[in-house]
Amino acid sequence: MKGIKKSLTEECLYLDFSHQIEGCIFPLHTSVTLFLLSYCDCKSFKVCLVLTRESTDIPLLQNVLSPDVEIQVISRQELPSIIQNCCLPAVGEKPDNFCRAGLAVVLRHIIQKSYEADPSKKDILELLGFKKTCLKACAEVSQWTRLCELTIPLAIENFLKESSDEHPTIPAEIRQLEKKLSEPVRVHNDDKLRRQKLKQQEAAGAGPPFAKEKAMSEVHSQETSEGLESSSKSLELKVAFSKLTVQDEPATTNREPSHIRKAKASDLPPLEHVFAEGLYFTLADIVLLPCIHHFLLIICKKLSEKLVEFPLLSAWYQRIQEVPGVKTAASHCGIQFLHLPELLSTSNEQHPNLNEVPGVEEQNDPSFIGGPRPTMTKLMEKGIEVMFSPHPCPTWTLDWNSLPAAVSPKEGKMSCDRALRKQQQLNNLVYVVTNQAKPGDRIVDFCSGGGHVGIVLAYTLPSCQVILIENKELSLIRAKKRSDELGLSNIWFIQANMEYFTGMFNIGVALHACGVATDMVIEHCIKTRASFVTCPCCYGFIQNTSKFNFPKSEQFKKTLSYKEHMILCRFADQTAVQLPPERRLIGKQCMCLVDLDRARAAGERGYSAQVISMEPESCSPKNNMIVGVPT
């Protein structure tokens, strides 16, 4: 291990390190992060490997790390306090009150920093995909984030641990990935690209292949990569590799013949996967490559006869090696690519039916009657009625005029009317929290956005520590700027999906957490035995996920099906002021019933929970609060 050099970088990247097997660093999140650093040629971070146990492998690390990466080895106890409360990987900034945590957030940050250091690296920025959304959503709502951040790395780690067995079991998650690669690609401009493909297929059938055909208006006839074989000059590969090549010529358009322009969508050929998510090389491919490489190493050694079951994964593995920069990055990380035989794609019959989201059922339930009224009547017959608990102090308000400007939501970019309604919302939440908080308590503002709730709490409760957790970087940076203006010293900022915050706390609060985010906040609080004050939002986005099934409480489960509960959720969103009063009233009643189910589910787990309507009700169309205290 080489000596530690002084670093002028303000940001430090913290990675778990437990051990390594045949060049593979565990956990795989660390292997993936180091591979991205190498691929981006990023030198913006000082890298700290955090020992998860006493390790004798440290001297061997130089064989699997880029010689350009500056490495420091530390123990968990040496981590800054804010990082100790998060899952790794994490990136910390000086001063130690702002960090980013979780694989997807950290990888996206590395890409952004690499691009900022050298704006000519546009191909690096394009790893973030269409509208820069690749792996942006949390694993609870995004199948790709869940696959890349959780299921595949964990499944491969377990597989590698079993690899000493004579016949290790192939993970179901790998079969799921193979199945996904067999599904048609859905991308922006999907229809346009499929018409181009139809034109190309017709041309190939009528004469010589369209070797110089434009795949889309920005794709040029130049060769995309020296190493591509003739079979790689399909429309999909030309589209994909054009994103990785500097284009010097202006784009030209090539209008399709009339019969192709007017062809029905159902008659158009599907687009096949070139890369993991579709036609383009993205961050998802970067995450999967180290994982799949180490999986294939074991397959080729011990289960070579099983390789034929993964023709699409093998083709992807071979293809990804042709992406400029991948082989160089891999060699720096100790990855020596395998040469696999060409495999014929088999039918989809071999793939098990692996549903993305469990629990969606009763599509053909003959007893189902649509609309909210039959559903509410069904609940009333079981003694479940719309019922709000009384507001503890409906007239209480902060003295906004005496507070510094940076505390008020008026500091944000919003109209005066909206700022007033936001103040009214904050009055409700702050009253409940301040009446529960004790000196020394930790209060977590989940889904904090620009920090409207957290900053008020940090200012008004100086004896408590307030932690803002938000996935959107720009929102959190705005919050930090406001906090710095106020000189607050009792506040932390964590850019992460909330499941990557692992610290203990006393009160969790969330203002307008969308859809199942409210349920995630409540679950996080219950696991920590913390009180919660949540104001839900976007009821129409509620759905069964890998962790939650609706309805949640036993009483509601015995009365309503999932489909009937979704009717309540859909109508709960119909509370906008523009709607007729009768419709808004039904929306408010549905909103109460959905939140009563949440409150009763918390009650079944040892909480005193109630649903309260904010005062004044006009402060927001989504004006419910669910307040829970452990009993």
C-alpha positions as CSV (number, residue, x, y, z in Angstrom):
1,M,0.0,0.0,0.0
2,K,1.4,3.3,-1.0
3,G,1.8,6.2,1.5
4,I,-0.9,8.7,2.1
5,K,-0.3,11.9,0.2
6,K,-1.7,15.3,1.2
7,S,-4.8,16.2,-0.6
8,L,-6.2,19.6,-1.5
9,T,-9.6,18.2,-2.3
10,E,-12.4,19.2,0.1
11,E,-14.4,16.1,-0.6
12,C,-13.6,12.7,0.8
13,L,-15.1,9.5,-0.6
14,Y,-15.7,6.8,2.0
15,L,-16.0,3.2,0.9
16,D,-16.6,0.0,2.9
17,F,-13.9,-2.6,2.7
18,S,-14.3,-6.1,4.2
19,H,-12.2,-8.3,2.0
20,Q,-11.4,-9.4,-1.5
21,I,-11.6,-12.6,-3.4
22,E,-9.7,-13.1,-6.6
23,G,-9.5,-9.4,-7.4
24,C,-13.1,-8.6,-6.3
25,I,-13.4,-6.1,-3.6
26,F,-16.2,-6.7,-1.1
27,P,-18.7,-5.2,-0.7
28,L,-19.5,-4.9,-4.5
29,H,-20.7,-1.3,-4.0
30,T,-17.0,-0.5,-3.4
31,S,-15.9,-2.3,-6.6
32,V,-18.5,-0.5,-8.6
33,T,-17.5,2.9,-7.2
34,L,-13.8,2.4,-7.9
35,F,-14.6,1.2,-11.4
36,L,-16.6,4.5,-12.1
37,L,-13.7,6.6,-10.7
38,S,-11.4,4.8,-13.1
39,Y,-13.8,5.1,-16.1
40,C,-14.3,8.9,-15.4
41,D,-10.5,9.3,-14.7
42,C,-11.8,11.3,-11.7
43,K,-9.3,12.8,-9.2
44,S,-11.6,15.1,-7.4
45,F,-11.8,12.9,-4.2
46,K,-9.6,11.6,-1.5
47,V,-10.6,8.0,-1.1
48,C,-10.9,6.4,2.3
49,L,-11.5,2.7,2.7
50,V,-13.3,2.0,5.9
51,L,-12.5,-1.3,7.4
52,T,-15.6,-3.3,8.3
53,R,-13.5,-5.9,10.1
54,E,-9.9,-6.7,10.8
55,S,-8.4,-7.3,7.3
56,T,-5.2,-8.8,6.2
57,D,-5.9,-8.1,2.5
58,I,-4.8,-4.4,2.5
59,P,-1.4,-5.0,1.0
60,L,-3.1,-6.8,-1.9
61,L,-5.3,-3.9,-2.8
62,Q,-2.7,-2.3,-5.0
63,N,-3.4,-5.1,-7.5
64,V,-7.0,-4.1,-7.9
65,L,-6.8,-0.3,-7.6
66,S,-5.7,2.3,-10.1
67,P,-2.2,3.6,-9.3
68,D,-3.6,7.2,-9.7
69,V,-6.1,6.8,-6.9
70,E,-5.0,8.2,-3.5
71,I,-6.1,5.8,-0.8
72,Q,-6.3,6.1,2.9
73,V,-7.4,3.2,5.2
74,I,-9.4,4.1,8.3
75,S,-11.6,2.5,10.9
76,R,-15.4,3.1,11.3
77,Q,-14.6,5.1,14.5
78,E,-12.5,7.6,12.5
79,L,-15.4,8.6,10.2
80,P,-16.9,12.1,10.7
81,S,-20.0,12.0,12.9
82,I,-22.4,12.7,10.0
83,I,-21.0,9.9,7.9
84,Q,-21.2,7.4,10.8
85,N,-25.0,7.9,10.6
86,C,-25.2,6.8,7.0
87,C,-24.7,3.7,4.8
88,L,-21.5,3.8,2.7
89,P,-20.5,4.7,0.1
90,A,-20.7,8.3,1.1
91,V,-19.1,11.6,0.2
92,G,-18.3,14.2,2.9
93,E,-17.6,17.9,2.5
94,K,-15.8,20.3,4.9
95,P,-17.2,21.5,7.2
96,D,-18.6,18.2,8.3
97,N,-22.3,19.0,8.2
98,F,-23.1,18.1,4.5
99,C,-22.8,14.6,3.0
100,R,-24.1,12.4,0.2
101,A,-24.8,8.8,0.9
102,G,-26.0,5.6,-0.9
103,L,-24.6,4.0,-4.1
104,A,-26.8,5.8,-6.7
105,V,-26.4,9.3,-5.1
106,V,-22.6,8.9,-4.8
107,L,-22.1,7.6,-8.3
108,R,-24.2,10.4,-9.8
109,H,-22.1,12.9,-7.8
110,I,-18.9,11.4,-9.1
111,I,-20.2,11.8,-12.7
112,Q,-21.2,15.4,-12.0
113,K,-17.8,16.3,-10.4
114,S,-15.9,14.6,-13.3
115,Y,-17.8,16.7,-15.8
116,E,-17.3,19.9,-13.8
117,A,-13.6,19.3,-13.7
118,D,-13.5,18.8,-17.5
119,P,-16.6,20.0,-19.4
120,S,-15.3,18.4,-22.6
121,K,-16.2,15.0,-21.1
122,K,-19.8,15.1,-22.4
123,D,-19.9,11.3,-22.8
124,I,-19.4,11.1,-19.0
125,L,-22.4,13.3,-18.4
126,E,-24.5,11.2,-20.8
127,L,-24.1,8.3,-18.3
128,L,-27.0,10.0,-16.5
129,G,-29.3,9.1,-19.4
130,F,-32.4,10.8,-20.7
131,K,-33.1,14.0,-18.8
132,K,-30.3,13.0,-16.4
133,T,-32.6,10.6,-14.5
134,C,-30.7,7.4,-14.5
135,L,-30.8,5.8,-11.0
136,K,-32.2,9.1,-9.6
137,A,-35.4,7.7,-8.0
138,C,-35.2,5.7,-4.8
139,A,-35.2,1.9,-5.0
140,E,-38.7,1.7,-3.5
141,V,-40.3,3.3,-6.6
142,S,-37.7,2.6,-9.4
143,Q,-37.1,-1.0,-10.6
144,W,-33.7,0.0,-12.1
145,T,-32.4,1.6,-8.9
146,R,-33.6,-1.4,-6.9
147,L,-31.9,-3.8,-9.4
148,C,-28.6,-1.9,-9.6
149,E,-28.4,-0.6,-6.0
150,L,-29.8,-3.6,-4.1
151,T,-30.8,-6.9,-5.7
152,I,-28.0,-7.6,-8.2
153,P,-25.0,-6.6,-6.0
154,L,-26.4,-8.5,-3.0
155,A,-27.3,-11.5,-5.0
156,I,-23.8,-11.7,-6.6
157,E,-22.1,-11.2,-3.3
158,N,-24.0,-14.2,-1.9
159,F,-23.2,-16.2,-5.0
160,L,-19.5,-15.4,-4.7
161,K,-19.6,-16.5,-1.0
162,E,-21.2,-19.8,-2.1
163,S,-18.7,-20.2,-4.9
164,S,-16.5,-22.5,-2.8
165,D,-19.4,-25.0,-3.0
166,E,-19.2,-27.6,-5.8
167,H,-22.5,-26.4,-7.3
168,P,-23.4,-22.9,-6.2
169,T,-27.0,-21.8,-6.9
170,I,-27.5,-19.3,-9.7
171,P,-29.4,-16.3,-8.2
172,A,-32.9,-15.7,-9.4
173,E,-32.1,-12.0,-9.8
174,I,-29.6,-12.9,-12.6
175,R,-32.4,-14.8,-14.4
176,Q,-34.6,-11.8,-13.9
177,L,-32.0,-9.5,-15.5
178,E,-31.7,-12.0,-18.5
179,K,-35.4,-11.8,-18.8
180,K,-35.4,-8.0,-18.8
181,L,-32.8,-7.9,-21.6
182,S,-35.3,-9.9,-23.7
183,E,-38.0,-7.4,-23.4
184,P,-38.6,-4.7,-26.0
185,V,-36.9,-1.4,-25.3
186,R,-39.1,1.6,-24.5
187,V,-37.3,4.9,-25.0
188,H,-38.0,8.5,-25.9
189,N,-38.8,8.8,-29.6
190,D,-39.5,5.1,-29.5
191,D,-42.0,5.3,-32.5
192,K,-39.5,7.3,-34.6
193,L,-36.7,4.9,-34.0
194,R,-38.9,1.8,-34.8
195,R,-39.9,3.4,-38.1
196,Q,-36.2,3.9,-38.9
197,K,-35.7,0.2,-38.1
198,L,-38.5,-0.8,-40.4
199,K,-37.0,1.2,-43.2
200,Q,-33.6,-0.4,-42.6
201,Q,-35.1,-3.9,-42.5
202,E,-36.9,-3.3,-45.8
203,A,-33.7,-2.0,-47.4
204,A,-31.7,-5.0,-46.1
205,G,-34.3,-7.3,-47.6
206,A,-34.3,-5.5,-51.0
207,G,-30.6,-5.4,-51.5
208,P,-27.3,-4.7,-49.8
209,P,-27.5,-3.7,-46.1
210,F,-28.0,0.0,-45.4
211,A,-24.4,0.3,-44.0
212,K,-24.6,4.1,-44.2
213,E,-28.3,4.6,-43.2
214,K,-29.0,7.2,-40.6
215,A,-30.4,5.7,-37.4
216,M,-31.7,9.0,-36.2
217,S,-31.1,12.6,-37.3
218,E,-28.0,12.9,-35.1
219,V,-26.4,9.7,-36.1
220,H,-23.8,10.0,-38.9
221,S,-22.5,7.5,-41.4
222,Q,-19.0,7.5,-39.9
223,E,-17.8,4.3,-38.1
224,T,-18.6,4.5,-34.5
225,S,-15.8,2.4,-33.1
226,E,-12.8,0.7,-34.6
227,G,-13.4,-2.6,-32.8
228,L,-17.0,-3.1,-34.0
229,E,-17.7,-6.1,-36.1
230,S,-20.0,-6.0,-39.1
231,S,-22.8,-7.5,-37.0
232,S,-22.7,-4.5,-34.7
233,K,-23.8,-2.1,-37.5
234,S,-27.5,-2.6,-36.6
235,L,-29.7,0.4,-36.0
236,E,-29.6,-0.1,-32.3
237,L,-25.8,-0.2,-32.1
238,K,-25.4,2.8,-34.4
239,V,-27.7,4.8,-32.2
240,A,-26.0,3.7,-29.0
241,F,-22.4,4.2,-30.1
242,S,-23.2,7.5,-31.7
243,K,-23.7,8.8,-28.2
244,L,-20.1,7.9,-27.4
245,T,-18.5,9.5,-30.4
246,V,-17.7,13.1,-31.2
247,Q,-19.7,14.2,-34.1
248,D,-18.2,16.8,-36.4
249,E,-20.7,17.0,-39.2
250,P,-24.1,18.7,-39.0
251,A,-27.1,16.4,-38.7
252,T,-29.1,15.7,-41.8
253,T,-32.7,14.5,-42.0
254,N,-33.9,11.6,-44.1
255,R,-37.6,11.4,-44.3
256,E,-39.2,7.9,-44.4
257,P,-41.4,6.8,-47.2
258,S,-45.1,7.4,-46.8
259,H,-46.0,3.7,-46.1
260,I,-43.4,3.6,-43.3
261,R,-44.5,6.9,-41.8
262,K,-48.1,5.7,-41.7
263,A,-47.5,2.2,-40.5
264,K,-49.4,1.2,-37.3
265,A,-47.3,1.2,-34.1
266,S,-48.3,-2.5,-33.7
267,D,-46.7,-3.3,-37.0
268,L,-43.4,-1.7,-36.2
269,P,-40.4,-3.9,-35.2
270,P,-39.3,-3.8,-31.6
271,L,-36.1,-2.2,-30.4
272,E,-33.7,-4.7,-28.8
273,H,-31.5,-4.0,-25.9
274,V,-28.0,-2.9,-26.7
275,F,-27.2,-1.9,-23.2
276,A,-28.9,-2.7,-19.9
277,E,-31.6,0.0,-20.0
278,G,-32.0,0.1,-23.7
279,L,-30.1,1.7,-26.6
280,Y,-27.6,3.8,-24.6
281,F,-24.7,3.2,-22.4
282,T,-25.6,4.5,-18.9
283,L,-24.7,4.4,-15.3
284,A,-26.8,1.2,-15.0
285,D,-24.2,-0.6,-17.2
286,I,-21.3,0.8,-15.1
287,V,-23.0,-0.6,-11.9
288,L,-23.7,-4.0,-13.5
289,L,-20.4,-4.6,-15.2
290,P,-18.2,-5.5,-12.1
291,C,-21.1,-7.6,-10.7
292,I,-21.7,-9.6,-13.8
293,H,-18.0,-10.0,-14.6
294,H,-17.4,-11.8,-11.2
295,F,-20.6,-13.8,-11.7
296,L,-19.4,-15.0,-15.1
297,L,-16.0,-15.8,-13.7
298,I,-17.5,-18.4,-11.4
299,I,-19.9,-19.7,-14.1
300,C,-17.1,-20.3,-16.6
301,K,-15.0,-22.1,-13.9
302,K,-17.6,-24.2,-12.2
303,L,-20.9,-24.2,-14.2
304,S,-19.8,-23.7,-17.8
305,E,-22.8,-25.7,-19.0
306,K,-25.1,-23.1,-17.5
307,L,-23.6,-20.3,-19.7
308,V,-26.1,-21.2,-22.5
309,E,-28.9,-20.0,-20.2
310,F,-27.7,-16.4,-20.4
311,P,-27.2,-15.6,-24.1
312,L,-28.4,-12.0,-23.7
313,L,-26.3,-11.3,-20.6
314,S,-23.3,-12.8,-22.4
315,A,-23.9,-10.7,-25.5
316,W,-24.2,-7.5,-23.3
317,Y,-21.0,-8.4,-21.5
318,Q,-19.1,-8.8,-24.8
319,R,-20.6,-5.6,-26.3
320,I,-19.9,-3.4,-23.3
321,Q,-16.2,-4.1,-23.7
322,E,-16.3,-2.2,-27.0
323,V,-17.4,1.0,-25.3
324,P,-14.5,3.5,-25.5
325,G,-12.7,3.6,-22.1
326,V,-14.2,0.5,-20.6
327,K,-11.3,-1.9,-21.1
328,T,-8.8,0.7,-19.8
329,A,-10.9,1.3,-16.7
330,A,-11.4,-2.4,-16.1
331,S,-7.7,-3.2,-16.4
332,H,-7.0,-0.4,-13.7
333,C,-9.4,-2.2,-11.4
334,G,-8.0,-5.7,-11.9
335,I,-10.8,-6.8,-14.2
336,Q,-9.5,-9.1,-17.0
337,F,-12.4,-9.6,-19.4
338,L,-13.4,-13.1,-20.4
339,H,-13.8,-14.2,-24.0
340,L,-17.2,-16.0,-24.1
341,P,-18.5,-18.1,-26.9
342,E,-21.3,-16.7,-29.1
343,L,-24.6,-18.1,-27.8
344,L,-27.9,-18.3,-29.6
345,S,-30.7,-16.5,-27.9
346,T,-33.3,-19.0,-26.5
347,S,-37.0,-18.6,-26.0
348,N,-38.4,-16.8,-23.0
349,E,-39.9,-20.0,-21.7
350,Q,-36.9,-20.7,-19.5
351,H,-37.4,-17.5,-17.5
352,P,-39.5,-17.7,-14.3
353,N,-42.3,-15.2,-14.0
354,L,-40.7,-12.7,-11.7
355,N,-43.1,-9.9,-11.0
356,E,-41.6,-6.4,-10.4
357,V,-44.2,-5.3,-7.8
358,P,-45.9,-7.9,-5.6
359,G,-49.5,-7.8,-4.5
360,V,-51.3,-6.3,-7.6
361,E,-54.3,-8.6,-7.7
362,E,-58.0,-8.9,-8.3
363,Q,-57.9,-7.5,-11.9
364,N,-61.1,-9.5,-12.6
365,D,-62.7,-9.4,-9.2
366,P,-66.5,-9.9,-10.0
367,S,-67.6,-8.4,-6.7
368,F,-65.7,-5.1,-7.4
369,I,-67.8,-1.9,-7.8
370,G,-65.9,1.2,-8.9
371,G,-66.2,4.7,-7.4
372,P,-65.6,6.0,-3.8
373,R,-69.1,5.8,-2.4
374,P,-69.5,2.0,-2.5
375,T,-66.0,1.7,-1.0
376,M,-66.8,4.1,1.8
377,T,-70.2,2.4,2.4
378,K,-68.4,-1.0,2.8
379,L,-66.1,0.6,5.4
380,M,-69.0,2.2,7.3
381,E,-70.8,-1.2,7.5
382,K,-67.6,-2.5,9.3
383,G,-67.7,0.6,11.7
384,I,-64.9,2.5,9.9
385,E,-65.9,6.1,9.3
386,V,-64.3,9.4,8.4
387,M,-63.0,10.7,11.8
388,F,-60.5,13.4,12.5
389,S,-58.9,13.9,15.9
390,P,-59.3,17.5,17.3
391,H,-56.5,19.9,16.5
392,P,-54.4,20.5,19.7
393,C,-54.1,24.3,19.1
394,P,-55.7,25.5,15.9
395,T,-54.9,29.2,16.4
396,W,-51.2,28.9,17.4
397,T,-48.7,30.6,15.1
398,L,-45.0,31.4,15.0
399,D,-44.3,35.1,15.2
400,W,-43.1,35.3,11.6
401,N,-42.4,39.0,11.7
402,S,-39.9,38.7,14.4
403,L,-38.0,35.8,12.8
404,P,-34.9,36.5,10.5
405,A,-35.8,36.6,6.8
406,A,-33.9,33.4,6.0
407,V,-36.2,31.4,8.4
408,S,-39.3,32.3,6.4
409,P,-40.4,30.4,3.3
410,K,-40.7,33.8,1.7
411,E,-37.0,33.5,1.1
412,G,-37.8,30.8,-1.5
413,K,-38.9,31.5,-5.0
414,M,-42.7,31.5,-4.4
415,S,-45.6,34.0,-4.6
416,C,-46.7,35.9,-1.5
417,D,-50.0,33.8,-1.3
418,R,-48.1,30.5,-1.5
419,A,-45.5,31.7,1.1
420,L,-48.4,32.6,3.5
421,R,-49.9,29.1,3.0
422,K,-46.5,27.5,3.6
423,Q,-46.2,29.5,6.8
424,Q,-49.6,28.2,7.9
425,Q,-48.6,24.6,7.1
426,L,-45.4,25.1,9.2
427,N,-47.3,26.5,12.1
428,N,-49.2,23.1,12.3
429,L,-46.1,20.9,12.1
430,V,-43.8,23.1,14.3
431,Y,-46.4,23.3,17.1
432,V,-46.7,19.5,17.3
433,V,-42.9,18.9,17.1
434,T,-42.0,21.6,19.6
435,N,-44.5,20.2,22.1
436,Q,-42.9,16.7,21.8
437,A,-39.2,17.7,21.6
438,K,-36.9,17.7,24.6
439,P,-33.4,19.3,24.9
440,G,-30.8,17.0,23.2
441,D,-33.3,15.4,20.9
442,R,-32.5,14.5,17.3
443,I,-35.2,15.6,14.8
444,V,-35.1,14.3,11.2
445,D,-36.8,16.3,8.4
446,F,-37.4,13.6,5.8
447,C,-37.9,14.6,2.1
448,S,-36.8,18.1,3.3
449,G,-36.8,19.8,0.0
450,G,-35.5,23.4,0.4
451,G,-35.5,23.0,4.2
452,H,-38.7,25.0,5.1
453,V,-39.5,22.7,8.0
454,G,-36.0,21.8,9.1
455,I,-34.6,25.3,9.2
456,V,-37.5,26.6,11.3
457,L,-37.1,23.7,13.7
458,A,-33.3,24.2,14.0
459,Y,-33.7,27.9,14.6
460,T,-36.6,27.6,17.2
461,L,-35.1,24.5,18.9
462,P,-31.4,25.4,19.4
463,S,-31.0,22.6,22.0
464,C,-32.0,19.9,19.5
465,Q,-30.1,18.6,16.5
466,V,-32.0,18.8,13.2
467,I,-31.1,16.6,10.2
468,L,-32.3,17.3,6.7
469,I,-32.5,14.3,4.4
470,E,-33.3,15.0,0.7
471,N,-32.6,13.2,-2.6
472,K,-32.5,16.4,-4.7
473,E,-29.1,18.0,-4.5
474,L,-30.1,21.5,-5.6
475,S,-32.9,21.7,-3.0
476,L,-30.5,20.7,-0.2
477,I,-27.8,23.2,-1.4
478,R,-30.4,26.0,-1.2
479,A,-31.3,24.9,2.3
480,K,-27.7,24.9,3.4
481,K,-27.3,28.4,2.0
482,R,-30.2,29.6,4.1
483,S,-28.8,27.8,7.2
484,D,-25.3,29.4,6.7
485,E,-27.0,32.8,6.5
486,L,-28.5,32.1,9.9
487,G,-25.3,30.7,11.4
488,L,-27.0,27.5,12.5
489,S,-24.7,25.0,14.2
490,N,-27.2,22.4,15.1
491,I,-28.1,21.2,11.6
492,W,-26.9,18.5,9.2
493,F,-27.6,18.1,5.5
494,I,-27.7,14.6,4.0
495,Q,-28.4,14.0,0.3
496,A,-29.6,10.5,0.2
497,N,-32.6,8.3,-0.2
498,M,-34.0,8.0,3.4
499,E,-33.2,4.3,3.8
500,Y,-29.4,5.2,3.7
501,F,-29.8,7.2,6.9
502,T,-29.1,4.7,9.7
503,G,-28.7,7.0,12.8
504,M,-30.9,7.1,15.9
505,F,-33.4,10.0,16.3
506,N,-36.3,11.0,18.4
507,I,-38.8,12.7,16.1
508,G,-39.3,12.3,12.3
509,V,-41.2,14.9,10.4
510,A,-42.2,15.1,6.7
511,L,-44.2,17.8,5.0
512,H,-45.9,16.6,1.8
513,A,-43.9,13.4,1.2
514,C,-45.3,12.0,-2.0
515,G,-47.1,8.7,-2.3
516,V,-45.4,5.8,-0.5
517,A,-42.6,8.2,0.7
518,T,-45.0,9.0,3.6
519,D,-45.2,5.3,4.4
520,M,-41.4,5.0,4.2
521,V,-41.0,7.9,6.7
522,I,-43.5,6.3,9.1
523,E,-41.7,2.9,8.8
524,H,-38.3,4.5,9.4
525,C,-39.7,6.1,12.6
526,I,-41.4,3.0,13.8
527,K,-38.1,0.9,13.4
528,T,-36.3,3.5,15.5
529,R,-39.2,3.9,18.0
530,A,-39.3,7.6,17.1
531,S,-42.4,9.9,17.1
532,F,-43.6,11.0,13.7
533,V,-45.4,14.0,12.3
534,T,-46.2,13.6,8.6
535,C,-48.3,15.5,6.1
536,P,-49.0,13.1,3.2
537,C,-49.3,14.1,-0.5
538,C,-49.9,12.6,-3.9
539,Y,-52.2,9.8,-2.8
540,G,-52.6,8.7,-6.4
541,F,-49.0,7.6,-6.4
542,I,-49.6,5.0,-3.7
543,Q,-49.2,1.5,-4.8
544,N,-47.9,-1.9,-3.6
545,T,-44.1,-2.0,-3.5
546,S,-41.4,-4.5,-2.4
547,K,-41.9,-3.4,1.2
548,F,-45.5,-2.2,1.5
549,N,-48.9,-3.7,0.7
550,F,-52.1,-1.7,0.9
551,P,-54.3,-1.6,2.8
552,K,-51.9,-1.6,5.7
553,S,-54.0,-2.1,8.8
554,E,-55.6,-5.4,9.7
555,Q,-59.1,-3.8,10.0
556,F,-58.8,-2.3,6.5
557,K,-57.4,-5.5,5.1
558,K,-60.4,-7.5,6.3
559,T,-62.7,-5.0,4.6
560,L,-61.1,-3.7,1.4
561,S,-59.2,-5.3,-1.5
562,Y,-56.1,-3.7,-2.9
563,K,-58.1,-2.4,-5.9
564,E,-60.8,-0.9,-3.6
565,H,-58.1,0.8,-1.6
566,M,-56.6,2.3,-4.7
567,I,-60.0,3.8,-5.5
568,L,-59.8,5.7,-2.2
569,C,-56.2,6.8,-3.0
570,R,-57.2,8.1,-6.5
571,F,-60.2,10.1,-5.2
572,A,-58.1,11.4,-2.2
573,D,-56.2,13.6,-4.7
574,Q,-59.4,15.4,-5.8
575,T,-59.2,18.2,-3.2
576,A,-58.1,21.1,-5.3
577,V,-59.9,24.4,-4.7
578,Q,-61.0,24.6,-8.4
579,L,-63.2,21.5,-8.0
580,P,-66.9,21.7,-7.0
581,P,-67.4,21.6,-3.2
582,E,-69.2,18.3,-3.2
583,R,-66.3,16.6,-5.0
584,R,-63.8,18.2,-2.7
585,L,-65.7,16.9,0.3
586,I,-65.5,13.3,-1.1
587,G,-61.8,13.8,-1.8
588,K,-61.2,15.0,1.8
589,Q,-63.2,12.0,3.2
590,C,-61.1,9.6,1.0
591,M,-58.0,11.3,2.1
592,C,-59.0,10.8,5.8
593,L,-59.7,7.1,5.2
594,V,-56.4,6.4,3.5
595,D,-54.6,8.1,6.4
596,L,-56.7,6.3,9.0
597,D,-55.5,3.1,7.6
598,R,-51.9,4.3,8.0
599,A,-52.5,5.5,11.5
600,R,-54.2,2.2,12.5
601,A,-51.3,0.2,11.1
602,A,-49.0,2.2,13.3
603,G,-51.3,1.6,16.2
604,E,-51.0,-2.2,15.7
605,R,-47.2,-1.7,16.1
606,G,-47.3,0.0,19.5
607,Y,-48.1,3.6,18.6
608,S,-50.7,6.1,19.6
609,A,-51.5,7.6,16.1
610,Q,-54.2,10.0,15.0
611,V,-55.2,11.9,11.9
612,I,-55.6,15.7,12.3
613,S,-56.7,18.3,9.8
614,M,-54.4,21.3,9.5
615,E,-55.7,24.7,10.4
616,P,-56.8,26.6,8.5
617,E,-57.8,23.9,6.0
618,S,-57.2,26.4,3.2
619,C,-53.4,26.2,3.8
620,S,-53.2,23.3,1.4
621,P,-55.4,20.9,-0.6
622,K,-53.4,18.1,1.1
623,N,-54.1,19.3,4.7
624,N,-53.9,16.1,6.8
625,M,-51.4,15.4,9.5
626,I,-50.7,11.9,10.8
627,V,-49.2,12.2,14.3
628,G,-47.7,9.1,16.0
629,V,-46.1,8.6,19.4
630,P,-44.7,5.3,20.7
631,T,-46.6,4.0,23.7
